Amino acid sequence: TISEIRRKYGVDVQVGEKNAEVVSNYRETFINSMGHLSKNLYSSATHFVMEIIQNGDDNRYENGIVPAMCFEMDVNLRQITVRCNEIGFSEKDMISICHVGRSTKAGQAGYIGQKGIGWKSVFAVSDAPQIHSGNFHVQFDSETFVIPRLLPAESSPAFSNEWRTSFVIPLKANQDIKSMCRELVEDISPQLLLFLKKLRRLDVVIKNDGRIDLIRSMTVSPGHVTSLKFSDGGEWHESSLFVWKSTIANPEIKRGDVVVEETMVEIAFVLDEPSKNRYAYAFLPIRSYGLKCIVQADFLLTSARDNVSKYEAWNDFLRERLVSAYCEVFEYMRNELGETLIAEVPQSKSLLHRSLFYATLPLEDETLEYMKPFARDVMQRMCNMSVILDKQGVWRQPDSVVTMLHVSAMDISEFKSFVSHEEMTSYGLYFMDDDFAVRSGMSESGLRALGVHFFDAELLLDIADRKIEKGDLTPFWCEKMLLNFYKCYESISNRTMREKVRKRLQNIPLLPVLLDGCLEYVSCLKYKVCSLPLAGSHELSSVPYILREQQLVLL
């Protein structure tokens, strides 16, 4: 196989004088292109680690084996050795790695490694990487990139039943081994294992002067509550995530040019720290888009694999299904989960299950680039769902709920003195449950984005509109209403908002007057009025009144 590959590139064969120059020029052009590709395609020198991990997840493993990889960094040898307990390379695998764009995974859903260029990223850090797997012992070089050279079998790292494939990566002279060790330790985190299909264990070993400075191990136990465990050679630590999976059978959109029979989108919530920004995944981390939940799908990526490819109908389709999956999570937690999640998570990490959901609401203003429509569509869907708990323990749509967060007890009491619970209910408005408001972990911006009403000047005007529609005004109610409105109005710091609210008030008939002995309610816009309130007065006369030259009497 290796000899055939070399001959296809015009090596070890007689091509004749006429063809020799053509072959040489072709090879030079190809090699220059590969050099440019390996140096400039990836933004991080350690990106090859992700490529090797992905290869490991694509590998074949014997039954009963826990698929695993080990990254061993030797500071003195300036060398990285990657081991895997897979079955070993096949001829197809070797042929694929010696080409560009001829991956054995091309056209298959569920793989990042489909462009046939992933392995070449190793040339960013090494001039002479080696592969030892099964009967294959080869070395590549940065002058030819894809033309393998046979190595003697005895050059292979110590073979064991556990590690059957090894990548030996001697670092270039300009690579800082200690800096690379730090980067690799940071990059190889437990969350790499989250959405891989096969790999369940990753180990990192750092050797220095013959001693072992670090042994880090990490494992994953998939499930609704997924457990990630890691150790730096001592005590094991655990991180828990709630993972929601949504399977899509026979999607109507092709994945590029390929018809896919089934795919899956996933949403994950980190129970330990639900409010941090998280990466989006295509089986391995892509980048952060400002979301506080983890989204995973079989996205088509850019060549550098650091972004979801735009203008792909397949990606747009997956993004839409992620919106549905996010909303499904809430329905599940509200209707079926109960205390199950808390029971499954260790007591020290228990968290009100709905908190992790509300703390991760995707706000469009905080979301970046390709995922902005995801945030917008999620919030639009949530606005029409019963997602807020009221004081009676009933789930309501956000626009029918009023929150009294950050409102003083005195102001709440004053408000309730002229707007009763029964009156609010008759207007289709309900007070949010105080405990829910605090424990849900939802931000004020999240509540506003959903359309929840806050106790402010606009809410009072909304209530006034509803009361006028019912024909239920009284002079006493108008007095209380306007006094409370004035307090809220004075607290508005935004000039544009103050003007908007002021103009709206001018159109609402809230001034009680006697016209020819009959009680009527008129708007501020229709009559010239004084400012509210009169200095030192908090009685009925503090309501704006019509100037005396209008010859009308204030009740």
N, C-alpha and C positions, 0 to 999 in steps of 0.2 A: 504493500500500500504506500509506504513512504517513498519507495523508488518510483512508483507511478506518479505520485504527486510532483516529485522533483522533475521528472521528464516532461510533465505537462507545462512546467515553467521554463523548459529549455535547458535544464541543468542535467549534467551527466549524459548528454546526447550530442551526436554530431549533427549539426544543422546545415552544414555547407557554408561556403564563404559568402554566397549571395544572401542567405537568410540570417547569417550571424549578426549583421548590423541591425536588421529589422528587429530581431529578438532582443538584442541589447538595448535598442532605443525604447522598445515597448516595456522592457523590464525596468529601465531607468525611470520612465514616466510613471509606471505603476508604483514603484518604490517611493518616489518623491511624494506621490499622492497619499500613500499610506503613512508616510512620516508626518505630513501635514495633518492628516486625520487623527493620528494617535496623540499629537501634541496639542491640538486646538479643539478637539471635539468636546472634551469634558472640562468642566470648570474646576474640578478638584483632582489633585494628583492621586488621591486615594479612591477615586471612583472605580478603579479596577476591582476593589473589594466587593462592591455591589454586584459587579458582573460575575465574579466567581461564585458568590453566594447564590445568584440566580441560576447559574449553571448547576450548582449543587442541588437546587430545588427541582431542576428539570431531569436530574439523573434517575437511574433505576436502582432500586434497593431490594435486597433479599427480604423475604417474609420474616417477620420477627425481629428485624433490625430497627433500632431507633435512628433514623437518618440524622447524621451529625457532620459538622465540619470543625476543623481546628486551625487557627492561625497562629503560627509560631514565629516570633521575631527575634533574631539573634543579633544583638547590638555589635558584638565583636566581628562576626562574619559579615555584617551588613547584608543580611539576607532574610527574606520572608519565605517560609515554607507553609503551604496550605495543604491540609490533608482532608480527605473525605472517605467515608466508609461505604461508598457506592459499589456497584458491581464492577465497573470499569469501562473504559472507552471502547466503543465499537468502531469498525472501519468507517461507518457513516459519520460518527462524531469527529474522527480525525480528519476526514476529507472536508467536513464543514468548517472546522477551525482553521483550515488552510485556504479558505476562500473568503471573499467579502460578499455578503448578501446571499449566502447559501446555507442558512441555518437549518438544522434538522427540525426546528420548531416553526419554521415559516408557515404562516397560514393557520396555525393552531391557536385557539383562544386559550387564555389563561397563562400566557408566557410573556415576559418582557423580552426574553432573549430571542428575538425573531428577525433582527436586522443583519445578523451575521458579522457584526463588527465589535461585539462586546469584549472578546478576548484581547483584541488589539489594543485596548486601553492600557494593558499592562506595559506597553512600550513607553508610556509616559514616565515610568520610573525604572525600567530595566532594559538593558541592551541585549540580554541573553537569557530569557526565561526558558525553563524546562518543564516538560510534562512527562510524568511517569505513571502509567495506568495500564494494568493488564500486561499485554505483550509490547506495549508502546513505550519507548524511551527515546525522546527526541528533544532537541534544542532549537529554538528560533533565534534570530538575531535582528538587530535594528537596521541592518543593511538590506535585508530581503523580506522581513516581516512574516511572510506566509510560507516560506520554503523551509521545511523541517530538515534537520540534520540528525542522523541516527546517533545515539549514544550507546555505549556498552551497558548491558543490564546491571552490572555491578555499580554503576554510577548512581543508581536509584537510592533514595533515602531508605532507611531500614524498613522493610516490608513487614506488615503484620496483618492478621486476620481482620483487625479493626479498621485500619487505614489502607485502602487498596488503590487510591489515586492520590498523587502528590504533585503540586505545582511548586517548583523551586524558582524563586524570583530574586536573583542577586541585584542589588540596587545600584543605580548609576552613581558615579563619583560625586555628582553635584547634589545628591539627595541627602538631606539631614536625617539620619536614622532615628535620632532621639525625637525630633519633631514629628517624624512619621509615626513613631510609636504612640505619641500622644494623640495624633489624629485618628489612628486606627482604634485606639481604646475608646475615643469619643464616638466614632462612627459605628462601631460594632456594639450596638445597644440591644437590650432585650426586645424592644419593639420591632426590630428587624424581623423577628420570627412570627409576628402577628398574623400575617395573611399568606405566608408561604404554604404551599400545599403539602410538602413532604418534610422538609427540614424541621426538626424539633429540638435540636441542641446546637449551640455554638460555643466554642472554647477559644480563649485568647491566652497565649503564653508568651511572656517576654523574658528572654535570657540575656544575662550580662556577666561577662567574665566567668562563665561556667555556672553561675548561680541563677536560680529562677526568681526574678523580681516580682512577677505578677502572674497569677493564674485566675482568669475570669471565666466563669461558666454561666450559661443562661439556657433556660428551657422554657417551653410553652406547653400548656395544657388547654387545648381549644374547648369551647363550649359557649353557652349563652353568657356565662360569666367566665371569661378567659383569664387564666392565671399565668403570669410571667414571673419566673423565678431567676434570680441571679446571685452570684457569689464572687467575691474577689479573693477567694482562697480561704475564707473563714466562714462566718455566719451567712446563711442564705437569707435573702430578702425577697419580698413578694410584692407584685403590683397586680391589681385586679381591674379588668375592663368588662363592661357590659357590651356585648357584640350582637348586633341585629343583622341577620342575613335575609336577603330577598332574592329568590331564584326567578330568572326570566327564561321561560321555555320558548323556543322558536322565535327569537326576536325578529321583528319585521325589517330591521335595518342590517345591512351587511357590515361586517368588521373589515373596512377597507374593501377588498375584492372577495372576501371570504364569507360564505354563508355559515353562520354559527347556530348550532342546534340548541345550545343552552349557555347562559352566562349568569353571573351573580353580582349584585352590589351589596356592600356592607357598610354599616354605620357603627362606630365604636365610641364609647364614652369611658374616659379614664376615671375610675371611682376615686382614686387617691387625690387627684388635683384636677377637678373638672373645669376650671376656668382658664387654663393655659391654652395658648394657640398650639394647634397640632398640624402635623403634616398630612397631606393627601397621599394616597398610596395607589400604585398599580402593582400590587403584590409586594413591592419594596417601596420605601419612601421616595416621593418625587420632590416635594417642596411644601412650604406653608403658604396657604392662601388666606390666612387670617381667621380660619375656622377654629372653634374650640372643641369640635368633635372630629374624629378621624373618619374620612370617607375613603372607601376602597372600591375600585372597579377596574375592569380590564381595559383601561384607557389606551388609546394609541398615543404614543409620546413623540416628542421631538427627537431628532437624532442624538442630541446630547443627553436625552432622557432626564432632563431637569424641569420639564414643563409638559402639561397636557397640550397636545396638538390642537390648534384652533381650526375651525372650518371643517371639521370632520363630523359628518352626520352621526356616525357611531358614538362619538364622544358626547355629542349633544343628547343623544338618546339615553346614554348611561346617566348623564347629569339629571335628566328629567326623572329617571327611575330612582335616583338617590333622593330626590325631593319627596317622592311617594314613600320611600323607605323611612325617611326621617319622621314623617307624619304617622306612619304605622307604629313607630316606636312608642309615641305618646299614647295611642289607642291601646296598645298592649299593656303599658304600665298602668294606665288608668283603669282598664276593665278587667285585666286578668292577673297582673303580677302580684298585687297586694303586698305582703311582706316577704315574698319569696326571695327577692334579691338580697334583702338584709340578712335573711337566714343563710344564704349561700356564702356571703362574704364574712371573713373573720370579724369578730365583734369590734376589734380595734379600728377596723376600717369601715364600719357600718356608716351608711349615709342614706338619708331619706331619699328613696329611689327617684322621686320626682325632681329632687334638687339637681341631680346630675343632668337632667334634661333641660330645665329652665336656665341653668347656668351656661349652657352651650348654645342658646338660641343664636342663629347666624344673622347678624345685622348687616344690611347691605353696605352701610357706610364703613364698616370695619373689614369687609371682605374684599379680596384682591382679584382683579383680572378675570380669569376664566370662570371662577366660582361665584362671581357677583350675581349672575342670574339664579344660581342655586339658592343663595340667601334671600333674594327678592321673592322667588316663587314659594319658598318654605313659609315665609312670613305671610304672604298672601293667602296661602292655604290655611295657616293657623288662625288667621283672622276670622275665618268662617267655621272654625271648629270650637266645640265646647271645651276650652282648655284652662279656664280660670275658676277657682273654687270660691263660692260666695259664703256668707256667714251662716247660711242654712245648710251648708254641705252639698250644695247643688253645683254641678259644672255648668258654666255659662260661656257664651261667646264673649270675647274681650270687649266689644263695643257696648255691651249691656252691663258692664261692671265698673264700679267706682272705687278707687283706692284712696284711703285717707293716710297713706304713708307720709311721714314728715309733717303732719298737721297736728297742732297742739290740741290737747284735750279740751281746752277752753273754746277753741274755734270749732271743734267737732260738736261740742255741746250747744253752742250758739246756732250752728247749722241745723242740728236736729230739732231745735226749738221751733223752727218754722217749716222744715221739710221732714215729715215723719217717714218711717220705714215703709208704711203702707202707701204713702203718697209716691215715694220713689218707685215702689213696685208697680204702681198703677201706670207709671211712665215707662215701664220696661227697664228700669235701672236697679241694680243690686250692689250692696256693699261687698267688697272683697273680704274674705276671711283674713283677719289680722295675722293669725299664726301662719297661714299659707303665704301671705305676702312676705313675711320675714324668712321663713324656712325654705322657700322655693329657690332662693338665691338669684332671682331674676333682677336685672338692673332696671333702673328707671327708664333708660333708653329702650330696653327690651319691652317694657310695659307700654310705653308710648308707641313703639313701632307696631305692636299688636292692636292698638286702638283702645286700650283701657283708659277710662276717664280719670283724670286727677282732680282733686278739689282745687279748682282755680276759677278765674273769672269766666272762662269759656263754659265750664260746666254749669255755673249759675245761670248763664244766659240760655244754655240748652234747657235747663229746668224751667226757666221763665217761658220759653217758647211752648213747652209742653203744657204748662198751666194755662197759658192764654188760649191754646187750642181747646182745652176743656172748659173754658169760660168760668174759671174758678178763682179769679183774682179777688183780693180784699185789700183795702188800704194798709192794714197792719202787715199783711204779707209783703206788699210792695216796699214798705219801709224797711223791714228786716232784710229783704232781698238786696236792696240797693246799698244798705250799710255794709253787708257782707261782701257785696261786689266791690265796693270801694276799697276795702282792705286787700282784697286779692289784686285789684287793679294797681294799687300802689306798689305791690311787690314785683310787678313785671319790669324787668330791667331792659328787655329788648325793645327798642324804640318802634320798630316795625310792628311787633306784636301788640304793643300798647295802642298804636294807631288802629290796627285791625279790630281790636276789642272795642275801642271807643266808638268807631263807626258802626259796629254791630249794635251796640247799646242804643245809639241814636235812633235806630229803626224799630226798637221794641217798645210798644205802648205800656209803660210801667208807671206813668205819673197820674195819680188819682186827682181829678178836678171836678168841680161842679160847673156844668154848662147848662144855664137856664134852669138851675135847681136839680139837674139830673147828674148822677155820678157817671163819669166816663174816665177812661184811661187813654192817655195820649202819649205820643213818642216825643223824645227830646229833639228829634229832627224837625218836627212840625212846629215847635215853639222854641223861642230863645230861652235858655235856662241858665241859672247860675251854677257854679261849681259845687261839687259834693265833697264833704259836708260843710255846713256853716260852722265857723270856729266855735269851739266850746259847747256845741249842742249835740246831743245824741238822742233827742226826742223826735217826734213826728216831723218837726220843722226842719230837721236835718236832711230830709229828703229833698232833692232838687225841686225848686218851685218855679212857677212861671212868673215872670216879672209883672209887677203890679200894673204897668201900663197896658198889659193884655186884658186887664179887667176880668181876671178869672180868679176863683177862690180855691186855695189849696185845702184839701180835707185834712 
